[in-house]
C-alpha cells in the first residue's frame, strides 16, 4: 500500500497527464487509465479490502479526495478542449456567402406561396388591405355570426374539426373558412371596409381535389353605396388579370350561401385541347368561386346598420387557383414535401407575383 508521499506523487502525475492532453481522444485515454476498470485509482481502491478497518477508512478518504480532484480536472480540461475544437472548426470551416449558389441546391418558392402573393398583389392594386385572424376559432365567429343555422351540415362533426371546449363551455373549431376574419374586421372597424383575408382553413375531407387543410382567400367590401355591379366588376378584373386572359368569358349563376343574399357562383370559360385546359375561351365552363351581397343579418350580428350599410363578399380556394393556372393535376401533391415536385412547379425567389415588374 502506498504511503502519503506516494499518493501525492500519484495525484501530481494524474493531474499532469490531464493537463498535457491535447485532444479529447487523448483525454479519454487518460481517464480510462486513471479511473477505468483497470485504472490506477481503481486498483488502489480494490486494495482497501486488505487493510484494517481504521486504516481502510483513512486511506479510503485520501483516495476519494484524489479521485474527486482528478474528476474535476478532467471536466475542466474537457470543456477547454471542446471550446478549442469549436474555435478551430469556426476558423477552418468558413463559408463564403458571396459565392453564387449551386443550381442543384437552389431553393424554390412553393406554388401556394407564389399564388398567394399574386392574389394579394392584384387586389392591392384595387385598394384592398390584407386582414388576418385566428385559425382556432369559436363557434360564434365561425358559424353563428355568419348566419349559419345550428342544423346546417357545415356544423356537423364529419365536416368540421372540433377542438376541446373552453372552460366557459364555448365550442372551439379549426376555422372552416376565413370568413371569421370578415366578422372580426366588421366588429373592430367602422366602414368603409375593403379587405381580403388569405390563410389556412380546415375541413374533414380528403381526395384528389380536397385536403383536410387547404388555403382560401376571402374578400369583403362594406360601405354605403356598393352594389352587385361593383362585385361583378371586381371579380371580372381579378380573374382577367390572374389568368392573363383579356377576353375572359365569365358568368354568374344564382346560388345560396347563408352569409350572402343574393348569392352567386362564378364560372369562367374554358376548353380542353388534347388534355390541356385552356382558361378564358371555349364552350365549357368551370366554377371557381362563390360570392354575393352581404346578408343584412350578418351586418346586424356585427353591429352595423343594414339600412345604412351594404357590401359584397367573395371566397375562393388558393390551391385550386394554383392548380388551374399552372396545370397541377392533384391537390395532394402540394403537401407531399417532394423536392422533385417543388423543383418542377416551384418559382425562383426573383419571380415577381401578379405580373409585377422590377
Buried (B, 14 or more C-beta within 10 A) or exposed (E): EBEEEEBEEBBEEBBEBBEEBEEEEBBBEBBEBBBEEEBBBBEBBEEBEEBEEEEBEEBBEBBEEBBEBBBEBBEEBBEEBEEEEEEEEEEEEEEEEEEEEEEEEEEBBBBBBBBBBBBBBBBBBBEBBBBEBBBEBBBBBBBBBBBBEEEEEBBEEEEBBBEEEEEEEEBBBBBBBBBBBBBBBBEEBEBBBBBBBBBBBBBBEEEEBBBEBBBBBBBBBBBEEBEBEBBBEBBBBBBBBBBEBEEBBBEBEEBEBBBBBBBBBBBBBBEEEEEEBEBBBBEBBBEBBBBBBBBBBBBEBBEBEEEEBBBBBBBBBBBBBBBBBEEBEEBEBBBEEEEEBBEEBBBEEEEEBBEEEE
